[in-house]
Every structure is written in C-alpha cells, then in structure tokens.
Amino acid sequence: MLWLHGWARTSADFSAAATLLARDGIASLALDLPGFGASPLPSSAGGSALYARILEPVLAQLGATPLVLVGHSNGGRVATALTLAHPERVKALVLSGAPLIRLDSARRSPVAYRWVRALHGRGLVGEARMEAARQKYGSRDYRNATGLLREILVASVNENFESQLDQIIAPVSLVWGANDRDVPLEVAQRISAGLVHSTRVELDILPETGHLVPSEQPAELSARVRRLVVGP
C-alpha cells in the first residue's frame, strides 16, 4: 500500500489508519510528497504527472506486486496520475476529497484581481502590487505558497481528469466527507459516473465529516482499504 497526502499536509495524516491496518498484518508506506514535510522541492514546476514521475523509483523499489494507492485531496490527483501511467502497478485506488474534476460553479477570480493581473502582464503594474493582490484575493494555499511551490499549486489546481476517468480499469473506492466544503460531494459523484470501465466503483459518504477524512475518520478509511486488500 502507498499513501499520498494532500496539499500542505504530510504523511502523518495517515498514521492512525496505517496503524490500524498494521495490526491486521497489512504493510504500507506513507510518503512526504516533494515540497512537504521532510521532502525537498522538485527541481521544476509541474502538476500530478510530474509528481507521478518522481514517484516511479519508489514504485520500482516496492517490487512488482500491484499496490493499493490511497490518495487524499491533491494526493488523489497524484495517485490517479500514477494509475493512468502505470495501470499494471495498481491493484486498487482509494480516493478521499480528491479534486479530480473542476466544477463549472467554481469561483472565478474577482474582477479586481483579474484587472491587476492583466496590467501586470503588460508591465503596467509592478511585482509588489501584483503580490499584494495575490495575498488579498488568492486562496489560503495560494497565499501560503511561494516561488516554485506556488507554480506547482497553479499547475495542480488547473488539472481536470474527467476525460481520462474512462481509462481506469482498477477498482476504485471513493471515501468522501458529507460536509466536505473544499471538494464537495458533487465531485465524487461525477468521478463515480466517469469510471465506466473500472471493475468496481464504490462511493462511501461519511456523515458529519469534512475534507480531512484521513485524520477525521481513520477507522472508516482503514476499513475500506482493508476490504480492497483482503476482501469483504
């Protein structure tokens, strides 16, 4: 098993769930993705495909046995990119709060920010004013990221896997918080509908749960992972 955490999180998010599985003799590996925790930044900017390539040596070291990939939030993007690139290495895919689809209702940047960005692009507004606009109008993750990490974030949030979901054959378990406001349940429902060639698709909605499923509901997450590893 391989656990992949969300943006600005670390492998520690999966400690409780991994411990529960270890008691059943199920071994797993949780990584700090590049740029977070103990892992350095990658050498260039890119989205989930870049991260998937970075993780290829890890897959090689884990041997030829297909893995269960568990991806939360942005880690779900990376897990999906790995599944698409190396389907033979994936026994099953577990996703929680994974923003694989951009909703049409997603909030556009405020008009004032778009004006400043346009003027900055034409050299009429300096970098200091542009950064002030980023800090005022950007998301929390965007405000907190700088330099290369911000470029990686922009590349990641602009991804949309909807047209590629029909390429996934492996079983997929979607474990979603009913109260997830960062990646609403509609995203999970559309992912489920797009997995037309997956051998099995399950959508489990966890009541009174928000976005951070791994830390809010580790027992529920581990139970669903266990079912994929050893069966019902």
C-alpha positions as CSV (number, residue, x, y, z in Angstrom):
1,M,0.0,0.0,0.0
2,L,1.1,3.6,-0.7
3,W,-0.5,6.6,1.0
4,L,-0.3,10.0,-0.7
5,H,-1.3,13.1,1.3
6,G,-3.0,16.4,0.4
7,W,-1.6,19.8,-0.3
8,A,0.4,21.4,2.6
9,R,-0.1,18.2,4.6
10,T,2.3,15.3,5.4
11,S,2.4,11.6,5.7
12,A,1.5,11.9,9.4
13,D,-2.2,12.3,8.3
14,F,-2.3,8.6,7.7
15,S,-0.6,7.4,10.9
16,A,-3.8,6.3,12.6
17,A,-5.2,4.5,9.6
18,A,-1.9,2.8,8.8
19,T,-1.5,1.7,12.4
20,L,-5.0,0.1,12.3
21,L,-4.1,-1.8,9.2
22,A,-0.7,-2.9,10.5
23,R,-2.4,-4.6,13.4
24,D,-4.0,-6.8,10.7
25,G,-0.6,-7.5,9.2
26,I,-1.1,-5.1,6.2
27,A,2.1,-3.3,5.5
28,S,2.0,0.2,4.0
29,L,4.2,3.2,3.1
30,A,3.3,6.8,3.6
31,L,5.4,9.4,1.8
32,D,6.0,13.1,2.3
33,L,5.4,14.4,-1.2
34,P,8.1,16.7,-2.7
35,G,7.9,20.1,-1.1
36,F,6.2,19.0,2.1
37,G,7.3,17.5,5.4
38,A,10.8,16.1,5.1
39,S,10.9,16.0,1.3
40,P,12.6,18.8,-0.7
41,L,11.0,20.6,-3.6
42,P,11.2,19.1,-7.0
43,S,13.7,20.7,-9.4
44,S,10.9,22.1,-11.7
45,A,7.3,23.0,-11.6
46,G,4.5,20.7,-12.7
47,G,1.3,19.0,-11.6
48,S,0.3,15.5,-10.8
49,A,2.1,14.0,-13.8
50,L,5.4,15.4,-12.6
51,Y,4.9,14.0,-9.1
52,A,3.9,10.7,-10.6
53,R,7.3,10.6,-12.5
54,I,9.1,11.5,-9.3
55,L,7.5,8.6,-7.5
56,E,8.3,6.0,-10.2
57,P,11.6,5.0,-8.5
58,V,9.5,4.3,-5.3
59,L,7.2,2.0,-7.3
60,A,10.3,0.2,-8.6
61,Q,11.7,-0.3,-5.1
62,L,8.4,-1.7,-3.8
63,G,8.6,-4.6,-6.3
64,A,6.3,-5.9,-9.0
65,T,3.3,-6.7,-6.8
66,P,0.4,-4.3,-7.7
67,L,-0.3,-1.8,-5.0
68,V,-3.3,-0.2,-3.4
69,L,-2.9,3.5,-3.8
70,V,-4.6,5.8,-1.3
71,G,-4.7,9.4,-2.3
72,H,-6.2,12.2,-0.3
73,S,-7.0,15.6,-1.9
74,N,-4.0,16.6,-4.0
75,G,-2.5,13.2,-3.3
76,G,-5.6,11.8,-5.1
77,R,-4.5,13.7,-8.2
78,V,-1.1,12.1,-7.9
79,A,-2.5,8.6,-7.3
80,T,-4.8,9.0,-10.3
81,A,-1.8,10.1,-12.5
82,L,0.1,7.1,-11.3
83,T,-2.8,4.8,-12.1
84,L,-3.1,6.2,-15.6
85,A,0.6,6.0,-16.3
86,H,1.2,2.5,-14.7
87,P,-2.1,0.6,-14.6
88,E,-0.3,-2.7,-14.2
89,R,1.1,-1.5,-10.8
90,V,-2.2,-0.6,-9.3
91,K,-4.4,-3.2,-7.7
92,A,-7.0,-0.7,-6.5
93,L,-7.4,3.1,-6.0
94,V,-8.8,4.8,-2.9
95,L,-9.6,8.5,-3.2
96,S,-10.8,10.9,-0.5
97,G,-11.6,14.5,-1.1
98,A,-9.7,14.3,-4.4
99,P,-10.3,17.3,-6.7
100,L,-10.1,15.4,-10.0
101,I,-12.8,17.5,-11.6
102,R,-13.2,21.2,-11.8
103,L,-16.8,22.2,-11.3
104,D,-18.4,24.8,-13.5
105,S,-19.6,26.5,-10.4
106,A,-16.0,27.0,-9.1
107,R,-15.5,30.6,-8.1
108,R,-13.7,32.8,-10.7
109,S,-11.1,35.2,-9.6
110,P,-12.5,38.6,-8.6
111,V,-12.7,41.2,-11.3
112,A,-10.2,43.5,-9.4
113,Y,-7.6,40.7,-9.3
114,R,-8.0,40.0,-13.0
115,W,-7.5,43.6,-13.8
116,V,-4.3,43.8,-11.8
117,R,-3.1,40.6,-13.3
118,A,-3.8,41.9,-16.8
119,L,-2.0,45.1,-16.1
120,H,0.9,43.2,-14.6
121,G,1.2,41.1,-17.7
122,R,1.5,44.3,-19.7
123,G,4.2,45.7,-17.5
124,L,2.0,48.4,-16.1
125,V,1.8,47.1,-12.6
126,G,4.9,46.2,-10.5
127,E,5.5,42.9,-8.8
128,A,4.9,44.3,-5.3
129,R,1.4,45.4,-6.2
130,M,0.7,42.1,-8.0
131,E,1.8,40.1,-4.9
132,A,-0.4,42.3,-2.7
133,A,-3.3,41.4,-5.0
134,R,-2.4,37.7,-4.7
135,Q,-2.4,37.9,-1.0
136,K,-5.7,39.7,-0.9
137,Y,-7.6,37.6,-3.4
138,G,-5.8,34.3,-3.6
139,S,-6.9,31.1,-1.8
140,R,-5.2,30.2,1.6
141,D,-3.0,27.6,-0.1
142,Y,-2.0,30.1,-2.8
143,R,-1.2,32.8,-0.3
144,N,0.9,30.5,1.7
145,A,2.9,29.1,-1.2
146,T,5.8,31.0,-2.8
147,G,8.2,30.5,-5.6
148,L,8.3,27.1,-7.2
149,L,5.7,25.7,-4.8
150,R,3.2,28.3,-6.0
151,E,3.9,27.3,-9.6
152,I,3.3,23.7,-8.7
153,L,0.0,24.6,-7.0
154,V,-1.3,26.6,-10.0
155,A,-0.4,23.7,-12.3
156,S,-2.2,21.2,-10.0
157,V,-5.4,23.2,-9.4
158,N,-5.9,23.7,-13.1
159,E,-6.0,19.9,-13.8
160,N,-9.1,18.1,-14.8
161,F,-9.2,14.3,-15.1
162,E,-12.8,14.0,-16.2
163,S,-11.9,13.0,-19.8
164,Q,-9.4,10.3,-18.6
165,L,-11.5,8.5,-16.0
166,D,-12.8,6.0,-18.5
167,Q,-9.2,4.8,-18.9
168,I,-9.0,3.4,-15.3
169,I,-9.7,-0.3,-15.1
170,A,-8.7,-0.9,-11.4
171,P,-11.4,-1.0,-8.7
172,V,-11.9,2.5,-7.2
173,S,-13.2,3.3,-3.7
174,L,-14.3,6.9,-3.1
175,V,-14.5,7.8,0.5
176,W,-15.9,11.3,1.0
177,G,-17.0,13.5,3.8
178,A,-20.6,14.5,3.6
179,N,-19.6,18.0,4.8
180,D,-16.5,18.5,2.6
181,R,-16.6,22.1,1.5
182,D,-13.2,22.1,-0.2
183,V,-14.1,19.3,-2.6
184,P,-17.9,18.9,-2.5
185,L,-19.7,15.6,-2.9
186,E,-20.7,16.5,-6.4
187,V,-17.1,16.0,-7.5
188,A,-17.2,12.4,-6.0
189,Q,-20.5,11.7,-7.8
190,R,-19.1,12.9,-11.1
191,I,-15.9,10.9,-10.6
192,S,-18.0,7.8,-9.9
193,A,-20.1,8.4,-13.1
194,G,-17.0,8.7,-15.2
195,L,-15.3,5.5,-14.1
196,V,-17.3,3.5,-16.7
197,H,-14.5,0.8,-17.2
198,S,-13.5,0.3,-13.6
199,T,-14.1,-3.2,-12.5
200,R,-15.7,-1.9,-9.3
201,V,-16.7,1.5,-8.1
202,E,-17.8,2.3,-4.6
203,L,-18.8,5.7,-3.2
204,D,-18.9,5.8,0.6
205,I,-20.2,9.0,2.1
206,L,-19.2,9.6,5.7
207,P,-21.7,11.7,7.7
208,E,-20.6,14.6,9.8
209,T,-17.2,14.5,8.2
210,G,-15.4,17.3,6.4
211,H,-12.5,17.4,4.0
212,L,-9.8,15.8,6.1
213,V,-11.1,12.2,6.0
214,P,-7.7,10.6,6.9
215,S,-7.5,12.4,10.3
216,E,-11.2,12.8,10.9
217,Q,-12.2,9.2,10.1
218,P,-9.1,7.0,10.2
219,A,-11.1,3.9,11.2
220,E,-13.6,4.3,8.4
221,L,-10.8,4.9,5.8
222,S,-8.8,1.9,7.0
223,A,-11.9,-0.4,6.9
224,R,-12.4,0.5,3.3
225,V,-8.8,0.0,2.4
226,R,-8.8,-3.4,4.2
227,R,-11.7,-4.5,2.2
228,L,-9.8,-3.9,-1.0
229,V,-6.6,-5.6,0.3
230,V,-8.1,-8.8,1.8
231,G,-11.7,-8.8,0.6
232,P,-15.0,-8.4,2.5
